[in-house]
Amino acid sequence: MQENKYDTIIVGAGIGGLTSAVYLAREGQKVLLIEKNHECGGLVNSFVHNGFHFEAGVRALEDAGIIFPMLKDLGIELEVVKSYVSVGVENEIVHVKDLNSLTEYKQLLIKLFPDDKVDIERILKIIRKIMKHMEVLYGIENPVFKDLKRDRAFIFKKLLPWFPKFIFTVGKINRMNMPIEDYLKTIIKNPALRDVISQHFFKNTPSFFALSYFSLYLDYFYPKGGVGKLATAVKDKVIESGGEIKTGTKIIEVLADKCIVKDDNNTEYQYDNLVWAADLKLFYNNTNTKGLSPQITDKFEDDKKKVLETRGGDSIFSLFLEIDEPLESFKKIAHGHFFYTPSKIGLGDTHWGELNNLLNNWEGIDKEQVLNWVDKFIRLNTFEISIPGLKDPDLVPGGKTAMVVSFLAEYNLFKKLQESEWLEEFKIKIEELVLKVLSESIYPMLKDKVIHSFSFTPLSYHNRVGTSEGAITGWSFEKPIPVVSKIQFSDRSVLTSIPNIYQAGQWAYSPAGVPMCILTGKLAADRIIKKNK
């Protein structure tokens, strides 16, 4: 066999690509996993700065009946702890531990919005129903990670009794596909209350997915050593299984008729099968279908048009803080994963309406207008706050604390700021505002205890991970999604118009999180294994 000839090549070593690689290598295939960065994991990644551990992407993981079955199936032992969540508005905080916490959340909202008690009770009743649906959806280990030929007990005792409930639940999910903003308007009259409930969700998030978050809070866990330990464990298993990983290498062309990919050094690699687990826009822009049948090329061009016309979903701005204050001070306030809204006023039209007006009239907007907008935006926003040391104290130097503060951010704004050559000034302004808002509200110790700080913008995520528009969960919900978006059809999500090319990762299915990235990686591997058999 030629040195650069492989049974399967996987492009993109995020968690989806890693999953495909490990299952194909375990099957005895000659596998090459190619990654443009020097580290694997994509958004499932951790890093160390000045002795402080931080998450580069996702702050915690949810099993969803997928991650733990995958680890068990691969024989990977990963030490994990529960990642408890707190939810706070102004000075009111709920520490989410079990189903009873939902009652505490209701009481929190009623205390803040006493005139809206009836509406609050209605929406909380709906959230309870959705939590029951989530129990069904993730109620068993995902059968994709089970050996169904050998595990007959699983089939008869779990899978068959579960399946009718699953079909019923899927119907309920599909009927709640309305964007969360519009759905809440049918239930809650007070726009500030609607904002407090919904403003940390991505724009136009389907209602079921958004209102299921309370269930996800109960499912969160955290690997000892950081979220990146998951990607590292799977990467090590790829190598142990005989797979080859080539990092620091960017694929610039796919010659589909010749089954060849070419990297940025003009090195060519031949494949029998290709799994594209990187950005899909990159795939469609860099794939040459000349020489394939008209039927395939026509379908490819149709799919290409849909993908290139659709943008990635929301990105985030993340502020990383190194703090000269012990973990105990923060533990008294909230858990290590904290969704915090400093003001009950709500963002209203600040995020999308006012921002769109700025972007659409950028040439006539002066700097002061943008700075005034961002001042209001930060003060009324919702922050996702992660304190790794509250989950694993070994991740920070003694007597100190690391914190990551994130919020939804628009890629196009930062792109225009970069073009206008005042991105750095704007970044500094945001960092100052975030510290000011948090130190004047929930974390007074931040006022004079921050040793060092730095930040990632949507451009940082775009450049580091190579994700369109800096998106962190795949496609935007604002336009028709160009990939499979219904759970009952998830097995088809990995197919492309080219028979021996598959897709996986956050762009293959929507909405995407770590579990779905893993699932698509496994589904792509299964398709190839089944075809070869």
RODO-2510 file (C-alpha; in nm, 4 decimals, decimal comma):
residues 533
     n   res          X          Y          Z
     1     m     0,0000     0,0000     0,0000
     2     q     0,1320     0,3483    -0,0925
     3     e     0,2601     0,5590     0,1968
     4     n     0,0022     0,8340     0,1372
     5     k    -0,2848     0,5995     0,0533
     6     y    -0,5443     0,5520     0,3289
     7     d    -0,8643     0,3590     0,3795
     8     t    -1,0169     0,6704     0,5346
     9     i    -0,8953     1,0262     0,5764
    10     i    -1,0696     1,2499     0,8302
    11     v    -1,0293     1,6279     0,7992
    12     g    -1,0767     1,8140     1,1270
    13     a    -0,9727     1,6801     1,4680
    14     g    -1,2519     1,8295     1,6742
    15     i    -1,4445     1,5819     1,8857
    16     g    -1,6472     1,4674     1,5824
    17     g    -1,3390     1,3919     1,3725
    18     l    -1,1655     1,2239     1,6659
    19     t    -1,4681     0,9985     1,7159
    20     s    -1,4723     0,8899     1,3511
    21     a    -1,0988     0,8276     1,3610
    22     v    -1,1011     0,6137     1,6755
    23     y    -1,3837     0,3870     1,5575
    24     l    -1,2354     0,3381     1,2101
    25     a    -0,8864     0,2730     1,3504
    26     r    -1,0313     0,0253     1,5995
    27     e    -1,1835    -0,1595     1,3045
    28     g    -0,8344    -0,2048     1,1575
    29     q    -0,8534     0,0608     0,8863
    30     k    -0,5525     0,2632     0,7812
    31     v    -0,6704     0,6015     0,9055
    32     l    -0,5256     0,9518     0,8772
    33     l    -0,6709     1,2364     1,0830
    34     i    -0,5617     1,5807     0,9577
    35     e    -0,5916     1,8946     1,1732
    36     k    -0,4914     2,2518     1,0830
    37     n    -0,4097     2,3449     1,4444
    38     h    -0,1228     2,2014     1,6450
    39     e    -0,3635     2,0587     1,9030
    40     c    -0,6739     1,8416     1,8659
    41     g    -1,0163     1,8974     2,0165
    42     g    -1,1451     2,2135     1,8472
    43     l    -1,3862     2,3734     2,0955
    44     v    -1,3396     2,0816     2,3370
    45     n    -1,0106     2,2163     2,4575
    46     s    -0,8309     2,3498     2,7654
    47     f    -0,5135     2,5543     2,8032
    48     v    -0,2856     2,6849     3,0795
    49     h    -0,1742     3,0483     3,1205
    50     n     0,0486     3,1581     3,4102
    51     g    -0,0445     2,8389     3,5958
    52     f    -0,4199     2,9022     3,5571
    53     h    -0,6260     2,6441     3,3632
    54     f    -0,8976     2,7712     3,1284
    55     e    -1,1453     2,6195     2,8834
    56     a    -1,0886     2,7367     2,5254
    57     g    -1,4418     2,6425     2,4200
    58     v    -1,7226     2,4609     2,5999
    59     r    -1,7240     2,5130     2,9771
    60     a    -1,8731     2,1764     3,0772
    61     l    -2,0085     1,8642     2,9088
    62     e    -2,3509     1,7009     2,8981
    63     d    -2,3755     1,3249     2,8597
    64     a    -2,7089     1,3154     2,6651
    65     g    -2,6896     0,9355     2,6666
    66     i    -2,3908     0,9596     2,4301
    67     i    -2,0604     1,0579     2,5944
    68     f    -2,0483     0,8013     2,8752
    69     p    -2,1629     0,5126     2,6475
    70     m    -1,8928     0,6144     2,3977
    71     l    -1,6238     0,6193     2,6672
    72     k    -1,7396     0,2822     2,7992
    73     d    -1,7432     0,1305     2,4519
    74     l    -1,3886     0,2539     2,3841
    75     g    -1,2577     0,1444     2,7229
    76     i    -1,1641     0,5004     2,8191
    77     e    -1,1583     0,5845     3,1889
    78     l    -1,2159     0,9536     3,2475
    79     e    -1,2383     1,0882     3,6004
    80     v    -1,5276     1,3335     3,6155
    81     v    -1,7160     1,5436     3,8699
    82     k    -2,0642     1,6901     3,8632
    83     s    -2,0671     2,0416     3,7176
    84     y    -2,3356     2,2159     3,9197
    85     v    -2,5010     2,5246     3,7734
    86     s    -2,6249     2,8434     3,9374
    87     v    -2,8698     3,0861     3,7767
    88     g    -2,8865     3,4447     3,9006
    89     v    -3,0612     3,7732     3,8262
    90     e    -2,9413     4,0830     4,0132
    91     n    -2,8994     3,9644     4,3767
    92     e    -3,1225     3,6570     4,3470
    93     i    -2,9465     3,3252     4,2844
    94     v    -3,0714     2,9670     4,2475
    95     h    -2,8282     2,6767     4,2824
    96     v    -2,9560     2,4053     4,0488
    97     k    -2,9202     2,0586     4,2023
    98     d    -3,2373     1,8640     4,1210
    99     l    -3,5944     1,8999     3,9959
   100     n    -3,6911     2,0956     4,3083
   101     s    -3,4615     2,3738     4,1911
   102     l    -3,7195     2,4567     3,9254
   103     t    -3,9565     2,5676     4,2026
   104     e    -3,6813     2,7898     4,3421
   105     y    -3,6302     2,9377     3,9949
   106     k    -4,0030     3,0126     3,9731
   107     q    -3,9873     3,1874     4,3102
   108     l    -3,6860     3,3887     4,1934
   109     l    -3,8767     3,5124     3,8870
   110     i    -4,1904     3,5918     4,0894
   111     k    -3,9824     3,7926     4,3384
   112     l    -3,8368     3,9985     4,0532
   113     f    -4,1600     4,0216     3,8510
   114     p    -4,4487     3,9945     4,1022
   115     d    -4,7062     4,1298     3,8548
   116     d    -4,6308     3,8448     3,6118
   117     k    -4,6938     3,5511     3,8448
   118     v    -4,9551     3,3872     3,6190
   119     d    -4,7292     3,4003     3,3131
   120     i    -4,4326     3,2703     3,5155
   121     e    -4,6345     2,9740     3,6384
   122     r    -4,7435     2,8984     3,2803
   123     i    -4,3905     2,8963     3,1393
   124     l    -4,2549     2,6929     3,4309
   125     k    -4,5289     2,4363     3,3744
   126     i    -4,4165     2,4074     3,0112
   127     i    -4,0513     2,3712     3,1187
   128     r    -4,1532     2,0848     3,3492
   129     k    -4,3233     1,9085     3,0579
   130     i    -4,0139     1,9543     2,8443
   131     m    -3,7985     1,8105     3,1225
   132     k    -4,0125     1,4972     3,1141
   133     h    -3,9637     1,4785     2,7364
   134     m    -3,5873     1,5132     2,7898
   135     e    -3,5954     1,2220     3,0317
   136     v    -3,7320     1,0142     2,7445
   137     l    -3,4978     1,1579     2,4817
   138     y    -3,1837     1,0849     2,6823
   139     g    -3,3393     0,8125     2,8968
   140     i    -3,1230     0,5271     2,7719
   141     e    -2,7716     0,4827     2,6444
   142     n    -2,7705     0,5741     2,2764
   143     p    -2,7994     0,2433     2,0875
   144     v    -2,5418     0,3608     1,8320
   145     f    -2,2760     0,2864     2,0964
   146     k    -2,4119    -0,0579     2,1881
   147     d    -2,3331    -0,3958     2,0316
   148     l    -2,6956    -0,4859     1,9616
   149     k    -2,6104    -0,8283     1,8197
   150     r    -2,4636    -0,9372     2,1516
   151     d    -2,6517    -0,7256     2,4027
   152     r    -2,9977    -0,8814     2,3703
   153     a    -3,0923    -0,7768     2,7229
   154     f    -3,0485    -0,4103     2,6259
   155     i    -3,2753    -0,4576     2,3234
   156     f    -3,5613    -0,6258     2,5058
   157     k    -3,5406    -0,4588     2,8469
   158     k    -3,4542    -0,1022     2,7426
   159     l    -3,4597    -0,0272     2,3694
   160     l    -3,7953    -0,1782     2,2693
   161     p    -3,9923    -0,0335     2,5665
   162     w    -3,8269     0,3054     2,5073
   163     f    -3,8838     0,3332     2,1332
   164     p    -4,2614     0,4146     2,1313
   165     k    -4,1999     0,6837     2,3956
   166     f    -3,9203     0,8225     2,1782
   167     i    -4,1468     0,8463     1,8706
   168     f    -4,4148     1,0237     2,0770
   169     t    -4,1567     1,2659     2,2207
   170     v    -4,0099     1,3457     1,8784
   171     g    -4,3561     1,4554     1,7670
   172     k    -4,3740     1,6926     2,0651
   173     i    -4,0279     1,8295     1,9871
   174     n    -4,1112     1,8982     1,6224
   175     r    -4,4240     2,0906     1,7234
   176     m    -4,2087     2,3277     1,9331
   177     n    -3,9870     2,4434     1,6488
   178     m    -4,0930     2,8101     1,6774
   179     p    -3,8092     3,0529     1,7648
   180     i    -3,7931     3,1025     2,1407
   181     e    -3,8429     3,4795     2,1138
   182     d    -4,1726     3,4334     1,9256
   183     y    -4,2855     3,1452     2,1441
   184     l    -4,2390     3,3393     2,4665
   185     k    -4,4468     3,6256     2,3261
   186     t    -4,7467     3,3881     2,3163
   187     i    -4,7096     3,3188     2,6902
   188     i    -4,5400     3,6160     2,8600
   189     k    -4,6570     3,9749     2,8188
   190     n    -4,3674     4,1479     2,9972
   191     p    -4,0740     4,1923     2,7515
   192     a    -3,8196     4,2259     3,0357
   193     l    -3,9269     3,8908     3,1794
   194     r    -3,9049     3,7323     2,8342
   195     d    -3,5502     3,8668     2,8011
   196     v    -3,4384     3,7398     3,1407
   197     i    -3,5549     3,3901     3,0455
   198     s    -3,4242     3,3845     2,6897
   199     q    -3,1396     3,6281     2,6272
   200     h    -2,8559     3,3790     2,6790
   201     f    -2,9934     3,1612     2,3978
   202     f    -2,8761     3,1914     2,0391
   203     k    -3,0993     3,4041     1,8185
   204     n    -3,4102     3,2153     1,6976
   205     t    -3,3206     2,9011     1,8947
   206     p    -3,6052     2,6462     1,8548
   207     s    -3,8306     2,6640     2,1621
   208     f    -3,7925     2,3039     2,2692
   209     f    -3,4133     2,3220     2,2589
   210     a    -3,4086     2,6517     2,4528
   211     l    -3,6539     2,5492     2,7250
   212     s    -3,4782     2,2150     2,7728
   213     y    -3,1797     2,3924     2,9258
   214     f    -3,2942     2,3297     3,2802
   215     s    -3,2631     1,9570     3,2097
   216     l    -2,9182     2,0106     3,0608
   217     y    -2,8059     2,1923     3,3751
   218     l    -2,8739     1,8720     3,5706
   219     d    -2,6753     1,6689     3,3150
   220     y    -2,3546     1,8748     3,3130
   221     f    -2,0295     1,7100     3,4181
   222     y    -1,6651     1,8149     3,4150
   223     p    -1,3536     1,6009     3,3545
   224     k    -1,0875     1,6338     3,6238
   225     g    -0,8101     1,8358     3,4630
   226     g    -1,0440     2,0280     3,2312
   227     v    -1,2834     1,9716     2,9424
   228     g    -0,9892     1,9157     2,7070
   229     k    -0,9192     1,5854     2,8839
   230     l    -1,2066     1,4314     2,6849
   231     a    -1,0475     1,5180     2,3501
   232     t    -0,7034     1,4113     2,4739
   233     a    -0,8372     1,0724     2,5881
   234     v    -1,0001     1,0034     2,2505
   235     k    -0,6895     1,1260     2,0632
   236     d    -0,4702     0,8889     2,2661
   237     k    -0,7094     0,6038     2,1861
   238     v    -0,6836     0,6864     1,8113
   239     i    -0,3054     0,6478     1,8292
   240     e    -0,3301     0,3375     2,0483
   241     s    -0,5634     0,1830     1,7880
   242     g    -0,3136     0,2418     1,5075
   243     g    -0,4534     0,5649     1,3645
   244     e    -0,2249     0,8389     1,2348
   245     i    -0,2737     1,2059     1,3296
   246     k    -0,1157     1,4909     1,1355
   247     t    -0,1515     1,8335     1,3023
   248     g    -0,0462     2,1784     1,1795
   249     t    -0,1667     2,0789     0,8336
   250     k    -0,4394     2,2536     0,6350
   251     i    -0,6292     2,0839     0,3540
   252     i    -0,6681     2,3299     0,0648
   253     e    -0,8237     2,1091    -0,2042
   254     v    -1,0331     1,7952    -0,2463
   255     l    -1,0087     1,6269    -0,5875
   256     a    -1,3237     1,4184    -0,5540
   257     d    -1,2913     1,2212    -0,8802
   258     k    -0,9354     1,1153    -0,7964
   259     c    -1,0096     1,0598    -0,4225
   260     i    -0,7242     1,2908    -0,3270
   261     v    -0,6873     1,5691    -0,0703
   262     k    -0,4066     1,8212    -0,0992
   263     d    -0,2527     2,0144     0,1906
   264     d    -0,0954     2,3602     0,2119
   265     n     0,2476     2,2095     0,1376
   266     n     0,1078     2,0597    -0,1846
   267     t     0,1352     1,7094    -0,0398
   268     e    -0,1321     1,4758    -0,1759
   269     y    -0,3082     1,2015     0,0215
   270     q    -0,5272     0,9395    -0,1414
   271     y    -0,8364     0,7941     0,0257
   272     d    -1,1032     0,5324    -0,0279
   273     n    -1,3356     0,7256     0,2038
   274     l    -1,3240     1,0834     0,3316
   275     v    -1,4901     1,2187     0,6457
   276     w    -1,5079     1,5984     0,6474
   277     a    -1,5343     1,7006     1,0133
   278     a    -1,4210     2,0600     0,9612
   279     d    -1,6065     2,3715     0,8442
   280     l    -1,8544     2,2814     0,5676
   281     k    -1,8125     2,6090     0,3794
   282     l    -1,4446     2,5252     0,3479
   283     f    -1,5365     2,1822     0,2096
   284     y    -1,7682     2,3203    -0,0580
   285     n    -1,5284     2,5997    -0,1562
   286     n    -1,2297     2,3657    -0,1835
   287     t    -1,3846     2,0571    -0,3449
   288     n    -1,3406     1,9981    -0,7174
   289     t    -1,6093     1,7658    -0,8587
   290     k    -1,4867     1,7742    -1,2189
   291     g    -1,4898     1,4183    -1,3559
   292     l    -1,7818     1,2985    -1,1425
   293     s    -2,1203     1,2140    -1,2969
   294     p    -2,3582     1,5038    -1,3768
   295     q    -2,6084     1,3606    -1,1273
   296     i    -2,3540     1,3907    -0,8449
   297     t    -2,2170     1,7309    -0,9501
   298     d    -2,5656     1,8816    -0,9879
   299     k    -2,6635     1,7659    -0,6386
   300     f    -2,3291     1,8878    -0,5035
   301     e    -2,3844     2,2346    -0,6540
   302     d    -2,7355     2,2518    -0,5041
   303     d    -2,6013     2,1619    -0,1606
   304     k    -2,3110     2,4034    -0,2042
   305     k    -2,5485     2,6916    -0,2786
   306     k    -2,7539     2,6188     0,0359
   307     v    -2,4461     2,5934     0,2575
   308     l    -2,2745     2,9068     0,1285
   309     e    -2,5953     3,1117     0,1575
   310     t    -2,6365     3,0158     0,5244
   311     r    -2,4232     3,1691     0,7963
   312     g    -2,2860     3,0201     1,1127
   313     g    -2,4756     3,0823     1,4350
   314     d    -2,3881     3,3239     1,7126
   315     s    -2,0359     3,3512     1,8396
   316     i    -1,9150     3,4634     2,1805
   317     f    -1,6795     3,7082     2,3479
   318     s    -1,4815     3,5491     2,6321
   319     l    -1,2893     3,7324     2,9023
   320     f    -1,0271     3,5291     3,0903
   321     l    -0,9377     3,6472     3,4391
   322     e    -0,6534     3,5497     3,6731
   323     i    -0,7585     3,6604     4,0220
   324     d    -0,5646     3,6967     4,3464
   325     e    -0,8535     3,5729     4,5599
   326     p    -0,9120     3,2208     4,6991
   327     l    -1,1755     2,9907     4,5536
   328     e    -1,3672     2,9949     4,8838
   329     s    -1,4722     3,3568     4,8246
   330     f    -1,6379     3,2606     4,4966
   331     k    -1,7822     2,9359     4,6277
   332     k    -1,9949     3,1346     4,8744
   333     i    -2,1640     3,3126     4,5838
   334     a    -2,2331     3,0584     4,3087
   335     h    -2,1334     2,7245     4,1566
   336     g    -1,8479     2,6972     3,9085
   337     h    -2,0900     2,7236     3,6147
   338     f    -2,3041     3,0335     3,6549
   339     f    -2,5557     3,2065     3,4252
   340     y    -2,5824     3,5584     3,5600
   341     t    -2,7962     3,8558     3,4519
   342     p    -2,6934     4,1764     3,6394
   343     s    -3,0150     4,3622     3,5531
   344     k    -3,3769     4,2514     3,5275
   345     i    -3,4442     4,5267     3,2697
   346     g    -3,3493     4,2908     2,9859
   347     l    -3,1693     4,3673     2,6612
   348     g    -3,4872     4,4527     2,4716
   349     d    -3,3876     4,5749     2,1249
   350     t    -3,0285     4,6498     2,2303
   351     h    -2,8728     4,3306     2,0979
   352     w    -3,0308     4,2792     1,7605
   353     g    -3,2314     4,5883     1,6575
   354     e    -2,9873     4,8584     1,7653
   355     l    -2,6844     4,6523     1,6641
   356     n    -2,8251     4,5813     1,3170
   357     n    -2,8869     4,9532     1,2747
   358     l    -2,5222     5,0231     1,3613
   359     l    -2,3940     4,7577     1,1220
   360     n    -2,6223     4,8612     0,8354
   361     n    -2,5138     5,2256     0,8668
   362     w    -2,1525     5,1685     0,9640
   363     e    -2,0024     5,4315     0,7339
   364     g    -2,2089     5,7056     0,8995
   365     i    -2,1606     5,5832     1,2578
   366     d    -1,8983     5,7450     1,4784
   367     k    -1,6975     5,5694     1,7475
   368     e    -1,8903     5,7287     2,0318
   369     q    -2,2179     5,5754     1,9124
   370     v    -2,0656     5,2280     1,9124
   371     l    -1,9138     5,2751     2,2585
   372     n    -2,2471     5,3997     2,3960
   373     w    -2,4181     5,0961     2,2489
   374     v    -2,1685     4,8480     2,3966
   375     d    -2,1933     5,0149     2,7397
   376     k    -2,5687     4,9500     2,7432
   377     f    -2,5246     4,6029     2,5913
   378     i    -2,2832     4,4855     2,8630
   379     r    -2,4884     4,6271     3,1508
   380     l    -2,8086     4,4511     3,0418
   381     n    -2,6610     4,1261     2,9135
   382     t    -2,6484     3,7708     3,0522
   383     f    -2,3069     3,6176     3,1233
   384     e    -2,1994     3,2550     3,1285
   385     i    -1,9355     3,2422     3,4014
   386     s    -1,7039     2,9461     3,4486
   387     i    -1,4703     2,8971     3,7458
   388     p    -1,2700     2,5792     3,6716
   389     g    -1,1186     2,5670     4,0216
   390     l    -1,4613     2,5184     4,1834
   391     k    -1,4875     2,1929     3,9872
   392     d    -1,1241     2,0886     4,0255
   393     p    -0,9124     2,2888     4,2767
   394     d    -0,5903     2,1577     4,1187
   395     l    -0,6509     2,3815     3,8160
   396     v    -0,5378     2,7036     3,9873
   397     p    -0,2397     2,8133     4,1967
   398     g    -0,3021     2,8058     4,5711
   399     g    -0,5104     3,0933     4,7031
   400     k    -0,6036     3,2123     4,3527
   401     t    -0,8945     3,1761     4,1087
   402     a    -0,9375     3,1545     3,7300
   403     m    -1,2610     3,2798     3,5746
   404     v    -1,4023     3,2852     3,2211
   405     v    -1,6847     3,5304     3,1479
   406     s    -1,8634     3,4841     2,8137
   407     f    -2,1590     3,6338     2,6320
   408     l    -2,3119     3,6106     2,2838
   409     a    -2,1361     3,8381     2,0356
   410     e    -2,1889     3,9264     1,6698
   411     y    -1,9052     3,8271     1,4356
   412     n    -1,9849     4,1006     1,1798
   413     l    -1,9402     4,3730     1,4417
   414     f    -1,5881     4,2581     1,5243
   415     k    -1,5075     4,2162     1,1557
   416     k    -1,6072     4,5797     1,0914
   417     l    -1,4102     4,6936     1,3963
   418     q    -1,1050     4,5157     1,2605
   419     e    -1,1492     4,6788     0,9202
   420     s    -1,1904     5,0175     1,0903
   421     e    -0,8658     4,9533     1,2827
   422     w    -0,9975     5,0024     1,6353
   423     l    -1,0672     4,6428     1,7357
   424     e    -0,8074     4,6474     2,0173
   425     e    -0,9515     4,9644     2,1670
   426     f    -1,2993     4,8112     2,1579
   427     k    -1,1755     4,4882     2,3204
   428     i    -1,0198     4,6840     2,6058
   429     k    -1,3431     4,8786     2,6504
   430     i    -1,5448     4,5562     2,6747
   431     e    -1,3006     4,4054     2,9249
   432     e    -1,3272     4,7172     3,1429
   433     l    -1,7087     4,7198     3,1213
   434     v    -1,7462     4,3520     3,2104
   435     l    -1,5197     4,3918     3,5138
   436     k    -1,7054     4,7066     3,6199
   437     v    -2,0512     4,5444     3,5902
   438     l    -1,9517     4,2270     3,7760
   439     s    -1,7561     4,4069     4,0488
   440     e    -2,0492     4,6420     4,1107
   441     s    -2,2931     4,3534     4,1345
   442     i    -2,2166     3,9904     4,2140
   443     y    -1,8344     3,9774     4,2485
   444     p    -1,7088     4,2901     4,4331
   445     m    -1,3650     4,1298     4,4757
   446     l    -1,2973     4,1729     4,1022
   447     k    -1,2522     4,5458     4,1507
   448     d    -0,8907     4,5230     4,2679
   449     k    -0,7939     4,1539     4,2724
   450     v    -0,7489     4,0806     3,8983
   451     i    -0,3816     4,0029     3,8328
   452     h    -0,4098     3,9562     3,4575
   453     s    -0,6801     3,9463     3,1917
   454     f    -0,7115     3,8733     2,8197
   455     s    -0,9973     3,7985     2,5823
   456     f    -1,1116     3,6025     2,2764
   457     t    -1,3437     3,7677     2,0242
   458     p    -1,5544     3,5971     1,7542
   459     l    -1,2576     3,6577     1,5230
   460     s    -1,0365     3,4602     1,7625
   461     y    -1,2728     3,1615     1,7456
   462     h    -1,2956     3,1911     1,3676
   463     n    -0,9166     3,2016     1,3284
   464     r    -0,8315     2,9329     1,5841
   465     v    -1,0963     2,6721     1,5115
   466     g    -1,1661     2,7705     1,1498
   467     t    -1,5386     2,7966     1,2086
   468     s    -1,7544     3,0167     0,9815
   469     e    -1,8516     3,3467     1,1454
   470     g    -1,6858     3,2246     1,4669
   471     a    -1,9917     3,0064     1,5332
   472     i    -1,9721     2,7779     1,8353
   473     t    -2,2791     2,5558     1,7717
   474     g    -2,2974     2,5256     1,3949
   475     w    -2,5632     2,6902     1,1819
   476     s    -2,7660     3,0021     1,2530
   477     f    -3,1350     2,9429     1,3207
   478     e    -3,2300     3,2570     1,1251
   479     k    -3,2413     3,0904     0,7810
   480     p    -3,3417     2,7431     0,6617
   481     i    -3,0750     2,5081     0,7932
   482     p    -2,8823     2,3318     0,5119
   483     v    -2,8337     2,0050     0,7036
   484     v    -3,0495     1,7525     0,8893
   485     s    -3,2192     1,9110     1,1913
   486     k    -3,4645     1,6450     1,3088
   487     i    -3,3433     1,3837     1,5560
   488     q    -3,5333     1,0973     1,3908
   489     f    -3,3287     1,1537     1,0725
   490     s    -2,9917     1,1969     1,2447
   491     d    -2,8532     0,8829     1,0764
   492     r    -2,8756     1,0658     0,7416
   493     s    -2,6902     1,3721     0,8675
   494     v    -2,3494     1,2332     0,7688
   495     l    -2,4286     1,1764     0,4004
   496     t    -2,3100     1,4092     0,1243
   497     s    -2,3881     1,4068    -0,2471
   498     i    -2,0555     1,2299    -0,3122
   499     p    -2,0934     0,8590    -0,2180
   500     n    -1,7530     0,8073    -0,0534
   501     i    -1,7422     1,1441     0,1268
   502     y    -1,9161     1,1868     0,4631
   503     q    -1,9571     1,4797     0,7007
   504     a    -1,9412     1,4963     1,0799
   505     g    -1,9140     1,7466     1,3634
   506     q    -2,1001     2,0646     1,4487
   507     w    -2,1873     2,1458     1,0861
   508     a    -2,3387     1,8062     1,0005
   509     y    -2,6483     1,8319     1,2209
   510     s    -2,8384     2,1180     1,3870
   511     p    -2,8618     2,2111     1,6699
   512     a    -2,5140     2,0879     1,7502
   513     g    -2,3412     2,0359     2,0824
   514     v    -2,0621     1,8031     2,1903
   515     p    -2,2890     1,4928     2,2111
   516     m    -2,4249     1,5438     1,8583
   517     c    -2,0725     1,6026     1,7244
   518     i    -1,9705     1,2701     1,8762
   519     l    -2,2814     1,0988     1,7416
   520     t    -2,2232     1,2223     1,3855
   521     g    -1,8598     1,1098     1,4079
   522     k    -1,9724     0,7612     1,5072
   523     l    -2,2490     0,7513     1,2435
   524     a    -1,9994     0,8439     0,9701
   525     a    -1,7604     0,5696     1,0864
   526     d    -2,0467     0,3171     1,0987
   527     r    -2,1476     0,3982     0,7399
   528     i    -1,7932     0,3329     0,6184
   529     i    -1,7516     0,0140     0,8226
   530     k    -2,0855    -0,1233     0,7028
   531     k    -2,0049    -0,0418     0,3390
   532     n    -1,6699    -0,2212     0,3621
   533     k    -1,8274    -0,5303     0,5136
***
